[in-house]
Amino acid sequence: MHDDDDDDEGPPGLPAGTPFYMTPAGQAALAEELRRLWYDERPKVVEVVSWAAGLGDRSENADYQYGKRRLREIDRRVRFIRKRLERVQVVDPAAQTKRGTVFFGATVTYAREDDREVTVTIVGVDEADSAAGRISWVSPIARALLGRQVGDEAKLRTPQGTESIEVVAIRYPDP
């Protein structure tokens, strides 16, 4: 069994076989990471490992040991990315026709009970970055917002209890 066997299960909290939705930008970023790892970084590490292997005793050769470990890490990540890219379903938010409803790729501003407004963009699991306001479509916030329209209220379960949030604005990129 490989370390990456569980990578094919699907997003957290969803059954195996659930698609990996991703924006075009997310797919491009993943493809670029794959290209960089395979064509730029891996050949350099292979060269260092080959050089270090030629020095003799490999058991105490730090360059060799580190290089072999880094090759395993690169190969594991490459397998993971290739599997993701095979199963990815690219959803272009700019092509959304029902712009008054929250769907994948929407940028949504919602009001919390304390009247604080929060803006998030709903993206794929691999694209999520809460510090940048990009949340996964499987996150509790996204699940509460999906399918809602401006003025709709939704119940959001938080560790502190249930909170009522209201959709204030919905935006999609221009087509």
N, C-alpha and C positions, 0 to 999 in steps of 0.2 A: 504494500500500500504506500503510495507517495504522499508527501506532505500537502500536495495541492489537490488531492482527490475530492475534498469537500468544496472546492471552488465552483463546482458545477451545480450545487444545490439550489441556488436562487437567492434572491435578496433575503435578509434576515426577517423572520416572522412570516414568510410566505412559503407555500409549498414548492418542492422541487419542480423544475420545469417552468417556473414563472419567468417571463421574458426580462431581459436586461434593457430597460428603456434608457435611452441616452440622447442628448441633444447632438446636433451635428458638430458643435465645437468640442463636446466631450469625446466623441468618437475620434475626431482629428487629433486631440491631445493624447489619447491612448495609442493611436497608430504612430504618432511621433515618438512617444516613449519607447514603443517597440522597436522602431527604426534606430533610435539612438542607442538603445541597449545592444541590439544585435549587430549593427554595422559600425558603431563607434567604440563603445566601451568594451564589449566582449573581445574583439580582436586585440585590443591593447593589453587586456588582462591575460589572454592566451600567450601573448608575446613575453610578458613578464614571467609567467609560469614556466614557459619553455626555457627561458634564460636561467631562471633559478634552478630548474631541474638539472641543468647542465653543470651546476656548481658542485654536485656530489651529494653529500649527506642531506637528504630531504627532511629527516626527522627534526632537525634543529634549524632549518632554513625558514626564517620568518616570511620572506617574500613568497616562497613556494606555498607555505601553509595558508597565508592570507589570500594569495591568488586563487588557490583551489577553493577556499571557502567563498570568495567573491564570485567565482564562476558558478558555483552551485546556487548562490543567491540570484544571479542574473538569469540562469537557466530556469529557475523556479518562477521568477517574475515573467519571463518570456512565455512560458507555458500558460500561466494564468491569463496574461493579456490576450494571447491567441485564442484561448477558450472563450473569453469574454467577447472578443471581436467576431467570433463565429456565431454567437448567439444574440448579439446586440440587435435591438430594434430601434433604429434611429427615428426620432420624432422631432420634426422641425416645428418649433413653436410659432415661427413666422407664418406657417401655412395654416394655422388654426383659423377656422371660419366662424366658430361660435365664440367670439371674443368677449362676450358678456358673462361667460361661465368659466370657473376655474378648472383648467385641465393641466396636464403635464406641460411644463415650460412656461407657465404663467408667472408673472411677477405680481404678487398680491400684497396689498397693504391691508392690515387688519387692526382693529382697535381692541385692546384688552379691557378688562373690567376697570382698571385704574386709569382709563382714558389714554394710556400710552399707545402710540401707533408703532407697529412693527411691519417692515417690508421684507418679504422673502421671495425667492425664486425657486420654483419646484423643478428639480432636476433628477438625473439618474443617481443610483446608489454610489457609483464610482466618482461622480462629480460633486457630491455634497461637500460643503465647506461652511459650517455654521458661522464662522468668523466673518465670512464674506457674504453671508445672507443667502447662501444656496443650500436648500434643504432637500433631502431625499424624498422621493414620491411615496416611500413607505413609512416615513416618519409620522408620529402622531399628529403633528401640526398639519402636515400635508394631507393626511387622511381626513382631518376635520374640515379642511378647506375645499378639497376636490368636489366638484359638482355644484358649488355654491355660486351665488351671484351677489353683486353689490347690494348691500342692505341686509343680506341673509345673516342670521346668527348661527353659530355652531358651538357645540360643547367640546371643549378640549380637556382631556384628562391629563393632569399634571401630578407630580409627586405630592403636591400640597392639596390636591383634590380636583374637583371639576371646575373649570373656568369657562365663562361664556365669552366668545369672541365674535366680532362683527366684521364682515368684509366691507372695506371702505373703498378700495380701488382694485381694478384688475387691468394689467397691461400685458401685451404680447409684442415681440419685436415686429417691426414693419416688414411686410412681405417683399 
